[in-house]
Amino acid sequence: MKIVVDANIIFSGILNSNGKIGDLLINSDKFFSFIAPDFLRTEIYSHYGKLIKISGLTLAQILESEYQIYKSITFISEAQISLENWQFANNLVSDIDPKDSIYIAYTKQFKCKLWTGDKKLINGLAKKNYNNIITTEDLFQIRNEKLKI
């Protein structure tokens, strides 16, 4: 199953690589194929100070956590997204959070779900009957069911 991962999921995974999100990102490559826009790495980089402050970790620890999480993600250039999918995404989220259009464009382009913890985005999309979202709990449950087989 292919999943688009957004920045808040990566941020959470880096903050606590031993938590549920970190565990899913690091230990689920047999079950899920995580993809993300190239720009996500730049976005996370711009928040190193915040990550250090919130977590109490050193920069070296943040970088190690980031490395472990990034190993399981395929980063794809924004140039791979069709104009049609950019337009669809922009129209869908322009009144929710325009910065999130990139994730919607990726879900449309690669025919997969978005893994996000962004409540504003989730609720805004639900009001528009866009339910191509998967939660941390959903992923955890899917992985656990596959582990039982």
FITORDREN-904972 format. One line per 5 residues: number of its first residue (from 1); their letters; for each residue x, y, z of N, C-alpha, C, O. Coordinates in steps of 0.02 Angstrom, whole numbers, plus 50000, padded with zeros to 5 digits. Layout:
N
NUM) a) X/Y/Z/X/Y/Z/X/Y/Z/X/Y/Z  ... $
***
This chain:
149
1) mkivv) 50042/49941/50000/50000/50000/50000/50045/50062/50000/50089/50069/50042  50032/50106/49952/50071/50168/49946/50036/50222/49986/49976/50230/49983  50076/50260/50024/50051/50313/50068/50093/50376/50060/50154/50374/50062  50058/50434/50051/50092/50499/50051/50098/50521/50124/50049/50522/50161  50158/50539/50144/50171/50560/50212/50181/50636/50213/50219/50662/50172 $
6) danii) 50147/50670/50259/50155/50743/50262/50205/50763/50316/50227/50721/50356  50220/50827/50318/50273/50852/50362/50257/50842/50436/50302/50829/50475  50194/50848/50456/50180/50842/50528/50191/50770/50551/50208/50760/50610  50181/50721/50508/50196/50652/50526/50271/50642/50534/50293/50611/50582  50310/50669/50488/50383/50664/50493/50408/50699/50556/50450/50673/50592 $
11) fsgil) 50381/50758/50568/50398/50798/50627/50386/50756/50690/50429/50753/50734  50328/50725/50695/50311/50684/50753/50357/50624/50758/50378/50606/50813  50372/50593/50702/50416/50535/50702/50486/50553/50726/50517/50514/50762  50511/50610/50705/50578/50632/50727/50577/50648/50802/50624/50631/50837  50525/50681/50825/50520/50698/50896/50520/50636/50940/50549/50637/50995 $
16) nsngk) 50489/50583/50917/50485/50523/50957/50490/50462/50912/50439/50433/50893  50550/50444/50894/50559/50388/50847/50539/50321/50878/50531/50272/50842  50531/50318/50944/50509/50257/50977/50433/50255/50987/50407/50205/51010  50398/50309/50969/50326/50311/50975/50292/50275/50918/50325/50246/50875  50226/50277/50917/50187/50240/50867/50202/50264/50796/50211/50223/50751 $
21) igdll) 50206/50330/50786/50220/50356/50719/50291/50338/50697/50301/50315/50641  50339/50349/50741/50408/50330/50726/50414/50257/50710/50448/50237/50662  50382/50215/50750/50382/50143/50738/50353/50125/50670/50382/50085/50633  50297/50156/50653/50266/50142/50588/50313/50162/50531/50321/50125/50483  50343/50221/50537/50387/50244/50484/50449/50201/50476/50471/50187/50421 $
26) insdk) 50478/50181/50532/50541/50145/50530/50533/50070/50518/50576/50039/50487  50479/50041/50541/50472/49968/50541/50416/49941/50499/50391/49886/50513  50394/49976/50448/50337/49953/50408/50351/49946/50334/50304/49941/50295  50414/49945/50315/50429/49943/50243/50406/49879/50209/50401/49878/50147  50391/49826/50246/50364/49765/50216/50290/49772/50199/50262/49733/50161 $
31) ffsfi) 50258/49823/50229/50185/49830/50222/50163/49892/50185/50112/49892/50151  50203/49946/50191/50184/50010/50162/50242/50039/50122/50300/50028/50138  50224/50075/50070/50273/50111/50030/50260/50186/50042/50212/50214/50015  50302/50217/50082/50293/50288/50099/50326/50332/50047/50384/50321/50028  50289/50382/50024/50317/50431/49977/50305/50501/50005/50259/50512/50045 $
36) apdfl) 50347/50547/49982/50340/50617/50003/50370/50663/49951/50414/50642/49913  50348/50725/49950/50378/50774/49904/50449/50790/49925/50465/50789/49984  50492/50803/49876/50561/50823/49891/50564/50881/49941/50607/50882/49985  50519/50929/49933/50522/50989/49974/50513/50975/50049/50532/51016/50090  50485/50917/50066/50474/50901/50136/50539/50902/50176/50541/50924/50233 $
41) rteiy) 50593/50879/50145/50659/50880/50180/50679/50951/50197/50706/50963/50251  50668/50998/50151/50684/51068/50164/50641/51096/50219/50664/51134/50262  50578/51077/50219/50532/51101/50270/50554/51076/50340/50554/51115/50388  50572/51013/50345/50595/50986/50409/50660/51020/50430/50668/51038/50488  50705/51029/50383/50769/51063/50398/50757/51133/50428/50792/51154/50474 $
46) shygk) 50707/51168/50402/50693/51235/50427/50666/51235/50498/50662/51287/50530  50648/51177/50523/50620/51171/50591/50667/51136/50640/50645/51115/50694  50731/51128/50623/50777/51095/50669/50777/51129/50737/50777/51095/50789  50778/51195/50738/50779/51232/50802/50719/51214/50845/50725/51202/50905  50661/51212/50814/50599/51195/50849/50601/51122/50873/50580/51107/50929 $
51) likis) 50626/51077/50831/50632/51007/50850/50678/50999/50911/50662/50961/50957  50733/51034/50911/50780/51031/50967/50748/51058/51030/50753/51028/51084  50715/51114/51024/50683/51146/51082/50628/51102/51112/50625/51093/51173  50585/51076/51069/50529/51035/51093/50552/50969/51123/50527/50948/51175  50600/50937/51090/50620/50869/51110/50673/50867/51165/50676/50820/51203 $
56) gltla) 50714/50920/51168/50770/50918/51214/50828/50876/51187/50877/50864/51222  50822/50853/51125/50875/50814/51094/50928/50860/51065/50917/50919/51054  50987/50832/51055/51041/50869/51022/51029/50868/50946/50989/50829/50921  51064/50912/50911/51058/50912/50838/51079/50844/50811/51048/50819/50764  51131/50815/50838/51154/50749/50815/51100/50696/50824/51090/50653/50780 $
61) qiles) 51064/50699/50879/51010/50651/50891/50951/50663/50843/50921/50615/50818  50936/50726/50830/50884/50742/50782/50903/50716/50713/50862/50685/50678  50965/50727/50693/50988/50704/50628/50986/50628/50622/50968/50601/50569  51003/50593/50675/51001/50519/50674/50929/50495/50668/50914/50449/50630  50884/50525/50706/50813/50507/50703/50786/50521/50632/50751/50479/50603 $
66) eyqiy) 50803/50579/50606/50782/50597/50538/50808/50547/50487/50770/50525/50443  50871/50527/50493/50901/50479/50448/50863/50412/50450/50848/50383/50398  50848/50388/50510/50813/50324/50517/50743/50327/50484/50722/50279/50453  50710/50383/50492/50643/50391/50464/50646/50399/50388/50606/50370/50352  50693/50438/50364/50698/50450/50292/50717/50388/50252/50702/50383/50193 $
71) ksitf) 50749/50339/50285/50768/50277/50250/50707/50241/50222/50712/50204/50173  50649/50251/50254/50590/50214/50233/50544/50254/50186/50490/50232/50169  50567/50313/50165/50525/50357/50123/50558/50367/50055/50619/50379/50051  50518/50362/50003/50542/50379/49936/50521/50451/49923/50462/50468/49923  50570/50493/49912/50557/50564/49898/50551/50573/49822/50593/50549/49784 $
76) iseaq) 50499/50607/49802/50483/50615/49731/50479/50689/49714/50449/50729/49750  50510/50707/49659/50511/50776/49636/50440/50801/49621/50399/50765/49594  50429/50863/49638/50365/50895/49624/50352/50900/49549/50295/50906/49528  50405/50897/49509/50399/50900/49436/50362/50839/49408/50340/50840/49351  50355/50787/49448/50320/50726/49426/50244/50733/49428/50208/50690/49402 $
81) islen) 50220/50787/49457/50148/50796/49466/50119/50833/49405/50146/50885/49384  50065/50808/49378/50034/50839/49320/50000/50905/49339/49980/50914/49396  49994/50949/49291/49960/51013/49302/49888/51002/49324/49863/51037/49368  49855/50953/49295/49786/50936/49313/49781/50919/49388/49734/50941/49422  49828/50881/49413/49826/50861/49484/49844/50919/49530/49817/50924/49585 $
86) wqfan) 49888/50964/49508/49902/51025/49547/49839/51067/49552/49822/51092/49605  49805/51075/49496/49744/51116/49495/49690/51085/49540/49657/51121/49577  49681/51020/49535/49632/50986/49577/49647/50999/49651/49603/51018/49689  49710/50989/49669/49730/50997/49739/49723/51070/49763/49698/51082/49818  49744/51117/49721/49737/51187/49739/49664/51207/49750/49648/51242/49798 $
91) nlvsd) 49620/51184/49706/49549/51199/49713/49520/51168/49776/49478/51198/49809  49543/51108/49793/49516/51073/49851/49536/51105/49917/49495/51110/49962  49599/51127/49923/49622/51150/49989/49635/51225/49993/49660/51249/50044  49618/51262/49942/49633/51334/49942/49603/51370/50002/49632/51418/50027  49545/51348/50025/49514/51380/50083/49526/51344/50149/49501/51364/50201 $
96) idpkd) 49566/51290/50146/49584/51254/50208/49655/51273/50227/49666/51306/50279  49703/51253/50186/49773/51273/50195/49808/51261/50128/49825/51204/50112  49820/51314/50090/49850/51307/50024/49918/51270/50024/49937/51240/49974  49954/51274/50080/50019/51240/50084/50012/51164/50080/50060/51129/50064  49952/51139/50095/49942/51066/50094/49921/51040/50026/49912/50980/50018 $
101) siyia) 49915/51084/49978/49894/51061/49911/49944/51011/49882/49925/50967/49844  50007/51019/49899/50058/50973/49873/50043/50901/49891/50052/50856/49851  50020/50889/49953/50006/50821/49975/49945/50792/49939/49944/50733/49922  49895/50834/49928/49836/50811/49892/49854/50796/49819/49830/50747/49791  49895/50838/49789/49917/50826/49720/49954/50759/49715/49945/50722/49667 $
106) ytkqf) 49996/50743/49765/50031/50679/49765/49983/50620/49772/49991/50569/49738  49933/50627/49815/49885/50572/49823/49848/50559/49757/49834/50502/49739  49831/50613/49722/49796/50607/49658/49842/50577/49605/49822/50532/49568  49903/50602/49601/49951/50579/49550/49968/50505/49559/49972/50468/49510  49979/50484/49621/50004/50417/49634/49950/50369/49659/49964/50313/49679 $
111) kcklw) 49887/50393/49657/49829/50352/49675/49839/50317/49743/49837/50256/49748  49848/50358/49793/49859/50331/49860/49828/50377/49912/49800/50429/49895  49834/50358/49974/49805/50396/50029/49857/50442/50061/49917/50431/50054  49833/50492/50096/49875/50539/50133/49874/50521/50207/49821/50513/50237  49933/50515/50236/49940/50505/50308/49957/50573/50338/50011/50600/50326 $
116) tgdkk) 49910/50599/50376/49921/50664/50408/49890/50664/50478/49844/50626/50492  49916/50706/50520/49887/50716/50586/49858/50786/50591/49838/50807/50645  49857/50822/50536/49834/50891/50534/49757/50893/50538/49723/50882/50488  49731/50906/50597/49659/50905/50609/49621/50956/50566/49567/50941/50541  49651/51014/50557/49618/51065/50515/49610/51039/50444/49557/51048/50414 $
121) lingl) 49661/51008/50418/49659/50980/50350/49609/50922/50347/49567/50919/50302  49613/50876/50394/49568/50818/50395/49495/50841/50398/49453/50817/50359  49480/50886/50443/49411/50910/50451/49387/50949/50390/49330/50942/50368  49431/50991/50363/49413/51030/50304/49400/50986/50244/49353/50999/50206  49441/50935/50235/49430/50889/50179/49367/50847/50189/49331/50833/50142 $
126) akkny) 49355/50826/50251/49295/50787/50266/49231/50826/50249/49183/50798/50224  49232/50891/50262/49174/50933/50246/49161/50936/50171/49106/50950/50149  49214/50922/50132/49208/50922/50059/49201/50851/50032/49207/50839/49972  49188/50804/50078/49181/50733/50060/49243/50703/50028/49238/50656/49988  49301/50730/50045/49364/50701/50022/49392/50660/50080/49414/50687/50131 $
131) nniit) 49390/50595/50072/49409/50550/50126/49469/50506/50109/49475/50451/50134  49511/50531/50066/49570/50493/50045/49627/50502/50095/49684/50516/50077  49609/50494/50159/49655/50504/50215/49661/50439/50253/49612/50401/50257  49719/50425/50279/49728/50368/50323/49760/50392/50388/49804/50435/50388  49736/50364/50443/49760/50386/50508/49816/50341/50533/49828/50287/50507 $
136) tedlf) 49849/50365/50585/49900/50325/50617/49870/50260/50643/49899/50206/50636  49812/50265/50674/49778/50205/50700/49761/50155/50645/49769/50095/50653  49738/50181/50587/49723/50137/50531/49785/50099/50509/49783/50038/50499  49840/50135/50501/49902/50103/50479/49927/50052/50530/49949/49998/50511  49923/50070/50593/49944/50025/50646/49903/49960/50644/49930/49905/50650 $
141) qirne) 49838/49968/50635/49793/49910/50632/49807/49867/50571/49809/49806/50576  49816/49898/50513/49831/49861/50451/49895/49822/50460/49899/49763/50442  49947/49855/50486/50011/49820/50496/50004/49762/50544/50030/49708/50531  49969/49772/50599/49960/49719/50649/49922/49660/50620/49938/49602/50635  49871/49674/50579/49833/49619/50548/49878/49580/50500/49873/49519/50496 $
146) klki) 49921/49615/50463/49965/49581/50416/50019/49541/50453/50043/49490/50428  50039/49564/50512/50088/49527/50551/50060/49461/50577/50098/49414/50589  49995/49457/50586/49963/49397/50611/49958/49342/50559/49952/49283/50576  49962/49361/50496/49954/49312/50441/50013/49265/50438/50016/49221/50395 $
***
